[in-house]
Amino acid sequence: MTAKETSDSSGFERWRIRDDAGGVLRLLLRYRAGAPLRTGGEMKIFGGPDPAFFRVYRTDKASDFVKSAPNKVDHIDEFQFDSTISEFSNIFDGTQKVISIWTEPWYLRHVLLQNPGS
């Protein structure tokens, strides 16, 4: 994707999380999408009682920085955030500032197991 191809694209996210005590965390985000940065990788993870056992994780994803205060990027049209969850009261007290927001337009993960007969 190029910046020209994404110039009319937009995104919308709305999250609402409620804890058992009735506290709520809310997020609303509307933004203009940019050209995503595509990345990927592969990890081989060993584990379990058999040290020869492993899984291979292959990822392919895209990231789009819609806000970065240090880089003076701001593609946000609307942003609302609040929390009444007591465990978060020390960090979300209304004085926090948003420094960066990125979205992941896609995230693909393949999990591969070794052939037990090999």
VMD Tcl script that builds the backbone (N, CA, C; Angstrom):
set m [mol new atoms 354]
animate dup $m
set s [atomselect $m all]
$s set {name element resname resid chain x y z} {
  {N N MET 1 A 0.836 -1.182 0.000}
  {CA C MET 1 A 0.000 0.000 0.000}
  {C C MET 1 A 0.881 1.245 0.000}
  {N N THR 2 A 0.441 2.221 -0.694}
  {CA C THR 2 A 1.148 3.493 -0.706}
  {C C THR 2 A 0.325 4.525 0.048}
  {N N ALA 3 A 0.953 5.656 0.363}
  {CA C ALA 3 A 0.230 6.729 1.054}
  {C C ALA 3 A -0.943 7.200 0.209}
  {N N LYS 4 A -0.783 7.236 -1.111}
  {CA C LYS 4 A -1.882 7.659 -1.994}
  {C C LYS 4 A -3.060 6.690 -1.904}
  {N N GLU 5 A -2.766 5.388 -1.830}
  {CA C GLU 5 A -3.830 4.379 -1.744}
  {C C GLU 5 A -4.584 4.440 -0.420}
  {N N THR 6 A -3.964 4.950 0.628}
  {CA C THR 6 A -4.615 4.988 1.931}
  {C C THR 6 A -5.134 6.372 2.287}
  {N N SER 7 A -4.989 7.351 1.400}
  {CA C SER 7 A -5.312 8.739 1.754}
  {C C SER 7 A -6.779 8.931 2.134}
  {N N ASP 8 A -7.679 8.101 1.618}
  {CA C ASP 8 A -9.091 8.233 1.958}
  {C C ASP 8 A -9.551 7.166 2.947}
  {N N SER 9 A -8.616 6.402 3.477}
  {CA C SER 9 A -8.966 5.337 4.413}
  {C C SER 9 A -9.097 5.894 5.819}
  {N N SER 10 A -9.991 5.283 6.576}
  {CA C SER 10 A -10.152 5.692 7.964}
  {C C SER 10 A -10.390 4.456 8.811}
  {N N GLY 11 A -10.203 4.627 10.110}
  {CA C GLY 11 A -10.404 3.523 11.027}
  {C C GLY 11 A -11.235 3.961 12.219}
  {N N PHE 12 A -11.850 2.998 12.861}
  {CA C PHE 12 A -12.694 3.260 14.019}
  {C C PHE 12 A -12.541 2.104 14.993}
  {N N GLU 13 A -12.284 2.417 16.248}
  {CA C GLU 13 A -12.198 1.404 17.300}
  {C C GLU 13 A -13.037 1.873 18.476}
  {N N ARG 14 A -13.799 0.977 19.034}
  {CA C ARG 14 A -14.554 1.269 20.259}
  {C C ARG 14 A -14.410 0.060 21.171}
  {N N TRP 15 A -13.859 0.303 22.357}
  {CA C TRP 15 A -13.648 -0.762 23.328}
  {C C TRP 15 A -14.336 -0.383 24.627}
  {N N ARG 16 A -14.933 -1.375 25.253}
  {CA C ARG 16 A -15.542 -1.197 26.575}
  {C C ARG 16 A -15.266 -2.474 27.352}
  {N N ILE 17 A -14.564 -2.325 28.473}
  {CA C ILE 17 A -14.192 -3.460 29.302}
  {C C ILE 17 A -14.747 -3.224 30.693}
  {N N ARG 18 A -15.449 -4.209 31.232}
  {CA C ARG 18 A -16.051 -4.074 32.564}
  {C C ARG 18 A -15.458 -5.148 33.473}
  {N N ASP 19 A -15.062 -4.745 34.682}
  {CA C ASP 19 A -14.549 -5.723 35.639}
  {C C ASP 19 A -15.676 -6.241 36.527}
  {N N ASP 20 A -15.365 -7.198 37.371}
  {CA C ASP 20 A -16.379 -7.820 38.234}
  {C C ASP 20 A -16.973 -6.844 39.236}
  {N N ALA 21 A -16.237 -5.787 39.583}
  {CA C ALA 21 A -16.724 -4.814 40.562}
  {C C ALA 21 A -17.575 -3.718 39.913}
  {N N GLY 22 A -17.740 -3.761 38.584}
  {CA C GLY 22 A -18.551 -2.766 37.889}
  {C C GLY 22 A -17.759 -1.607 37.308}
  {N N GLY 23 A -16.439 -1.602 37.507}
  {CA C GLY 23 A -15.604 -0.571 36.891}
  {C C GLY 23 A -15.551 -0.762 35.387}
  {N N VAL 24 A -15.379 0.335 34.657}
  {CA C VAL 24 A -15.393 0.280 33.194}
  {C C VAL 24 A -14.191 1.035 32.635}
  {N N LEU 25 A -13.575 0.462 31.611}
  {CA C LEU 25 A -12.548 1.134 30.824}
  {C C LEU 25 A -13.134 1.323 29.438}
  {N N ARG 26 A -13.109 2.580 28.930}
  {CA C ARG 26 A -13.693 2.884 27.617}
  {C C ARG 26 A -12.660 3.560 26.732}
  {N N LEU 27 A -12.675 3.176 25.453}
  {CA C LEU 27 A -11.810 3.786 24.455}
  {C C LEU 27 A -12.611 3.990 23.184}
  {N N LEU 28 A -12.497 5.189 22.619}
  {CA C LEU 28 A -13.084 5.498 21.313}
  {C C LEU 28 A -11.987 6.142 20.489}
  {N N LEU 29 A -11.769 5.646 19.274}
  {CA C LEU 29 A -10.711 6.152 18.412}
  {C C LEU 29 A -11.198 6.187 16.974}
  {N N ARG 30 A -11.130 7.369 16.366}
  {CA C ARG 30 A -11.378 7.544 14.930}
  {C C ARG 30 A -10.120 8.165 14.353}
  {N N TYR 31 A -9.643 7.609 13.252}
  {CA C TYR 31 A -8.376 8.085 12.695}
  {C C TYR 31 A -8.343 7.942 11.180}
  {N N ARG 32 A -7.434 8.680 10.571}
  {CA C ARG 32 A -7.146 8.572 9.148}
  {C C ARG 32 A -5.960 7.630 8.991}
  {N N ALA 33 A -6.145 6.600 8.212}
  {CA C ALA 33 A -5.100 5.593 8.058}
  {C C ALA 33 A -3.999 6.098 7.138}
  {N N GLY 34 A -2.796 5.670 7.432}
  {CA C GLY 34 A -1.647 5.969 6.584}
  {C C GLY 34 A -1.165 4.694 5.918}
  {N N ALA 35 A -0.024 4.774 5.282}
  {CA C ALA 35 A 0.571 3.586 4.655}
  {C C ALA 35 A 1.174 2.725 5.756}
  {N N PRO 36 A 0.698 1.491 5.923}
  {CA C PRO 36 A 1.205 0.657 7.017}
  {C C PRO 36 A 2.625 0.165 6.741}
  {N N LEU 37 A 3.348 -0.064 7.825}
  {CA C LEU 37 A 4.681 -0.636 7.766}
  {C C LEU 37 A 4.542 -2.138 7.971}
  {N N ARG 38 A 4.967 -2.908 6.983}
  {CA C ARG 38 A 4.823 -4.356 7.056}
  {C C ARG 38 A 6.072 -4.965 7.680}
  {N N THR 39 A 5.857 -5.862 8.638}
  {CA C THR 39 A 6.962 -6.566 9.280}
  {C C THR 39 A 6.578 -8.025 9.463}
  {N N GLY 40 A 7.556 -8.828 9.758}
  {CA C GLY 40 A 7.309 -10.237 10.009}
  {C C GLY 40 A 8.509 -10.850 10.685}
  {N N GLY 41 A 8.373 -12.088 11.014}
  {CA C GLY 41 A 9.480 -12.763 11.666}
  {C C GLY 41 A 9.179 -14.216 11.904}
  {N N GLU 42 A 10.163 -14.874 12.470}
  {CA C GLU 42 A 10.016 -16.288 12.795}
  {C C GLU 42 A 10.730 -16.555 14.113}
  {N N MET 43 A 10.065 -17.305 14.981}
  {CA C MET 43 A 10.651 -17.712 16.265}
  {C C MET 43 A 10.499 -19.216 16.418}
  {N N LYS 44 A 11.523 -19.845 16.955}
  {CA C LYS 44 A 11.469 -21.273 17.266}
  {C C LYS 44 A 11.502 -21.380 18.783}
  {N N ILE 45 A 10.413 -21.887 19.370}
  {CA C ILE 45 A 10.257 -21.969 20.816}
  {C C ILE 45 A 10.336 -23.429 21.255}
  {N N PHE 46 A 11.255 -23.712 22.165}
  {CA C PHE 46 A 11.404 -25.049 22.726}
  {C C PHE 46 A 10.691 -25.088 24.067}
  {N N GLY 47 A 10.125 -26.241 24.416}
  {CA C GLY 47 A 9.480 -26.331 25.716}
  {C C GLY 47 A 8.870 -27.679 25.970}
  {N N GLY 48 A 8.367 -27.836 27.179}
  {CA C GLY 48 A 7.753 -29.085 27.579}
  {C C GLY 48 A 8.775 -30.037 28.166}
  {N N PRO 49 A 8.332 -31.214 28.553}
  {CA C PRO 49 A 9.245 -32.182 29.171}
  {C C PRO 49 A 10.277 -32.738 28.194}
  {N N ASP 50 A 9.980 -32.677 26.896}
  {CA C ASP 50 A 10.928 -33.172 25.883}
  {C C ASP 50 A 11.710 -31.989 25.324}
  {N N PRO 51 A 13.012 -31.878 25.602}
  {CA C PRO 51 A 13.786 -30.726 25.133}
  {C C PRO 51 A 13.894 -30.640 23.606}
  {N N ALA 52 A 13.540 -31.716 22.913}
  {CA C ALA 52 A 13.579 -31.682 21.454}
  {C C ALA 52 A 12.281 -31.118 20.856}
  {N N PHE 53 A 11.251 -30.979 21.702}
  {CA C PHE 53 A 9.962 -30.480 21.214}
  {C C PHE 53 A 10.059 -28.973 20.961}
  {N N PHE 54 A 9.505 -28.545 19.835}
  {CA C PHE 54 A 9.489 -27.114 19.546}
  {C C PHE 54 A 8.311 -26.758 18.656}
  {N N ARG 55 A 8.006 -25.472 18.656}
  {CA C ARG 55 A 7.025 -24.894 17.738}
  {C C ARG 55 A 7.722 -23.775 16.990}
  {N N VAL 56 A 7.281 -23.543 15.770}
  {CA C VAL 56 A 7.770 -22.415 14.986}
  {C C VAL 56 A 6.608 -21.452 14.807}
  {N N TYR 57 A 6.832 -20.196 15.175}
  {CA C TYR 57 A 5.838 -19.140 15.010}
  {C C TYR 57 A 6.310 -18.220 13.893}
  {N N ARG 58 A 5.522 -18.097 12.846}
  {CA C ARG 58 A 5.821 -17.164 11.763}
  {C C ARG 58 A 4.751 -16.082 11.759}
  {N N THR 59 A 5.182 -14.831 11.725}
  {CA C THR 59 A 4.233 -13.724 11.758}
  {C C THR 59 A 4.393 -12.821 10.546}
  {N N ASP 60 A 3.287 -12.229 10.176}
  {CA C ASP 60 A 3.230 -11.208 9.130}
  {C C ASP 60 A 2.222 -10.186 9.637}
  {N N LYS 61 A 2.655 -8.939 9.777}
  {CA C LYS 61 A 1.739 -7.937 10.309}
  {C C LYS 61 A 2.057 -6.572 9.720}
  {N N ALA 62 A 1.108 -5.679 9.917}
  {CA C ALA 62 A 1.287 -4.296 9.489}
  {C C ALA 62 A 1.021 -3.388 10.675}
  {N N SER 63 A 1.781 -2.302 10.771}
  {CA C SER 63 A 1.593 -1.304 11.826}
  {C C SER 63 A 1.433 0.064 11.186}
  {N N ASP 64 A 0.524 0.845 11.741}
  {CA C ASP 64 A 0.282 2.205 11.247}
  {C C ASP 64 A 0.290 3.131 12.454}
  {N N PHE 65 A 1.307 3.988 12.537}
  {CA C PHE 65 A 1.351 4.966 13.628}
  {C C PHE 65 A 0.396 6.096 13.289}
  {N N VAL 66 A -0.701 6.170 14.022}
  {CA C VAL 66 A -1.686 7.226 13.782}
  {C C VAL 66 A -1.452 8.414 14.701}
  {N N LYS 67 A -0.633 8.214 15.736}
  {CA C LYS 67 A -0.214 9.332 16.584}
  {C C LYS 67 A 1.167 9.034 17.129}
  {N N SER 68 A 2.043 10.018 17.024}
  {CA C SER 68 A 3.367 9.945 17.619}
  {C C SER 68 A 3.769 11.363 17.990}
  {N N ALA 69 A 3.676 11.688 19.265}
  {CA C ALA 69 A 4.040 13.036 19.706}
  {C C ALA 69 A 5.499 13.356 19.392}
  {N N PRO 70 A 6.457 12.449 19.643}
  {CA C PRO 70 A 7.852 12.779 19.344}
  {C C PRO 70 A 8.112 13.052 17.855}
  {N N ASN 71 A 7.374 12.347 16.979}
  {CA C ASN 71 A 7.573 12.507 15.536}
  {C C ASN 71 A 6.576 13.471 14.905}
  {N N LYS 72 A 5.748 14.113 15.733}
  {CA C LYS 72 A 4.767 15.097 15.270}
  {C C LYS 72 A 3.812 14.516 14.220}
  {N N VAL 73 A 3.339 13.293 14.474}
  {CA C VAL 73 A 2.343 12.636 13.631}
  {C C VAL 73 A 1.027 12.652 14.398}
  {N N ASP 74 A -0.027 13.127 13.761}
  {CA C ASP 74 A -1.342 13.122 14.410}
  {C C ASP 74 A -2.423 12.948 13.356}
  {N N HIS 75 A -2.908 11.722 13.214}
  {CA C HIS 75 A -3.971 11.394 12.267}
  {C C HIS 75 A -5.271 11.096 13.006}
  {N N ILE 76 A -5.358 11.528 14.262}
  {CA C ILE 76 A -6.525 11.263 15.103}
  {C C ILE 76 A -7.622 12.283 14.812}
  {N N ASP 77 A -8.818 11.798 14.510}
  {CA C ASP 77 A -9.986 12.661 14.354}
  {C C ASP 77 A -10.775 12.759 15.660}
  {N N GLU 78 A -10.815 11.665 16.417}
  {CA C GLU 78 A -11.526 11.669 17.694}
  {C C GLU 78 A -10.891 10.636 18.604}
  {N N PHE 79 A -10.679 11.027 19.855}
  {CA C PHE 79 A -10.096 10.113 20.832}
  {C C PHE 79 A -10.729 10.382 22.190}
  {N N GLN 80 A -11.263 9.335 22.802}
  {CA C GLN 80 A -11.813 9.422 24.152}
  {C C GLN 80 A -11.331 8.211 24.926}
  {N N PHE 81 A -10.950 8.458 26.158}
  {CA C PHE 81 A -10.501 7.368 27.008}
  {C C PHE 81 A -10.841 7.704 28.450}
  {N N ASP 82 A -11.385 6.741 29.171}
  {CA C ASP 82 A -11.577 6.915 30.612}
  {C C ASP 82 A -11.682 5.544 31.263}
  {N N SER 83 A -11.408 5.532 32.564}
  {CA C SER 83 A -11.455 4.282 33.307}
  {C C SER 83 A -11.948 4.546 34.718}
  {N N THR 84 A -12.851 3.691 35.178}
  {CA C THR 84 A -13.281 3.708 36.571}
  {C C THR 84 A -12.898 2.401 37.260}
  {N N ILE 85 A -12.002 1.632 36.651}
  {CA C ILE 85 A -11.525 0.386 37.244}
  {C C ILE 85 A -10.522 0.747 38.342}
  {N N SER 86 A -10.794 0.314 39.555}
  {CA C SER 86 A -10.011 0.756 40.719}
  {C C SER 86 A -8.529 0.387 40.602}
  {N N GLU 87 A -8.219 -0.768 40.038}
  {CA C GLU 87 A -6.805 -1.172 39.912}
  {C C GLU 87 A -6.004 -0.223 39.032}
  {N N PHE 88 A -6.667 0.532 38.168}
  {CA C PHE 88 A -5.977 1.450 37.263}
  {C C PHE 88 A -5.992 2.898 37.755}
  {N N SER 89 A -6.558 3.155 38.919}
  {CA C SER 89 A -6.764 4.541 39.367}
  {C C SER 89 A -5.462 5.314 39.529}
  {N N ASN 90 A -4.367 4.661 39.868}
  {CA C ASN 90 A -3.098 5.365 40.027}
  {C C ASN 90 A -2.468 5.783 38.699}
  {N N ILE 91 A -2.748 5.055 37.636}
  {CA C ILE 91 A -2.130 5.409 36.350}
  {C C ILE 91 A -3.086 6.142 35.414}
  {N N PHE 92 A -4.384 5.938 35.562}
  {CA C PHE 92 A -5.370 6.641 34.736}
  {C C PHE 92 A -6.180 7.573 35.635}
  {N N ASP 93 A -5.555 8.677 36.031}
  {CA C ASP 93 A -6.192 9.610 36.961}
  {C C ASP 93 A -6.660 10.896 36.280}
  {N N GLY 94 A -6.603 10.932 34.946}
  {CA C GLY 94 A -7.024 12.124 34.209}
  {C C GLY 94 A -5.892 13.062 33.844}
  {N N THR 95 A -4.697 12.832 34.372}
  {CA C THR 95 A -3.558 13.705 34.056}
  {C C THR 95 A -2.642 13.104 32.997}
  {N N GLN 96 A -2.903 11.865 32.581}
  {CA C GLN 96 A -2.045 11.214 31.602}
  {C C GLN 96 A -2.176 11.878 30.238}
  {N N LYS 97 A -1.122 11.748 29.436}
  {CA C LYS 97 A -1.105 12.291 28.079}
  {C C LYS 97 A -0.804 11.166 27.095}
  {N N VAL 98 A -1.455 11.207 25.949}
  {CA C VAL 98 A -1.220 10.204 24.918}
  {C C VAL 98 A 0.045 10.590 24.162}
  {N N ILE 99 A 0.989 9.672 24.104}
  {CA C ILE 99 A 2.246 9.914 23.404}
  {C C ILE 99 A 2.243 9.226 22.049}
  {N N SER 100 A 1.666 8.034 21.984}
  {CA C SER 100 A 1.721 7.276 20.747}
  {C C SER 100 A 0.536 6.322 20.662}
  {N N ILE 101 A 0.005 6.163 19.465}
  {CA C ILE 101 A -1.034 5.166 19.177}
  {C C ILE 101 A -0.693 4.548 17.829}
  {N N TRP 102 A -0.684 3.242 17.768}
  {CA C TRP 102 A -0.546 2.588 16.488}
  {C C TRP 102 A -1.611 1.527 16.353}
  {N N THR 103 A -1.958 1.243 15.129}
  {CA C THR 103 A -2.941 0.210 14.842}
  {C C THR 103 A -2.249 -0.917 14.088}
  {N N GLU 104 A -2.857 -2.065 14.095}
  {CA C GLU 104 A -2.363 -3.197 13.319}
  {C C GLU 104 A -3.478 -3.624 12.370}
  {N N PRO 105 A -3.447 -3.109 11.128}
  {CA C PRO 105 A -4.509 -3.459 10.174}
  {C C PRO 105 A -4.627 -4.955 9.916}
  {N N TRP 106 A -3.501 -5.662 10.017}
  {CA C TRP 106 A -3.578 -7.111 9.956}
  {C C TRP 106 A -2.465 -7.710 10.798}
  {N N TYR 107 A -2.750 -8.907 11.313}
  {CA C TYR 107 A -1.776 -9.689 12.069}
  {C C TYR 107 A -2.063 -11.144 11.748}
  {N N LEU 108 A -1.102 -11.811 11.164}
  {CA C LEU 108 A -1.258 -13.206 10.768}
  {C C LEU 108 A -0.158 -14.011 11.445}
  {N N ARG 109 A -0.540 -15.077 12.125}
  {CA C ARG 109 A 0.448 -15.927 12.793}
  {C C ARG 109 A 0.214 -17.370 12.383}
  {N N HIS 110 A 1.272 -18.009 11.933}
  {CA C HIS 110 A 1.258 -19.439 11.641}
  {C C HIS 110 A 2.007 -20.139 12.767}
  {N N VAL 111 A 1.415 -21.191 13.304}
  {CA C VAL 111 A 2.077 -21.994 14.326}
  {C C VAL 111 A 2.332 -23.358 13.710}
  {N N LEU 112 A 3.584 -23.732 13.659}
  {CA C LEU 112 A 3.987 -24.991 13.034}
  {C C LEU 112 A 4.622 -25.904 14.067}
  {N N LEU 113 A 4.246 -27.171 14.039}
  {CA C LEU 113 A 4.837 -28.183 14.911}
  {C C LEU 113 A 5.756 -29.069 14.094}
  {N N GLN 114 A 6.827 -29.550 14.727}
  {CA C GLN 114 A 7.707 -30.467 14.010}
  {C C GLN 114 A 6.983 -31.778 13.770}
  {N N ASN 115 A 7.398 -32.470 12.767}
  {CA C ASN 115 A 6.832 -33.775 12.437}
  {C C ASN 115 A 7.287 -34.773 13.518}
  {N N PRO 116 A 6.306 -35.388 14.236}
  {CA C PRO 116 A 6.713 -36.319 15.317}
  {C C PRO 116 A 7.590 -37.469 14.832}
  {N N GLY 117 A 7.512 -37.820 13.572}
  {CA C GLY 117 A 8.311 -38.929 13.061}
  {C C GLY 117 A 9.694 -38.521 12.628}
  {N N SER 118 A 10.010 -37.216 12.674}
  {CA C SER 118 A 11.328 -36.804 12.174}
  {C C SER 118 A 12.344 -36.740 13.277}
}
mol reanalyze $m
mol bondsrecalc $m
mol representation Tube
mol addrep $m
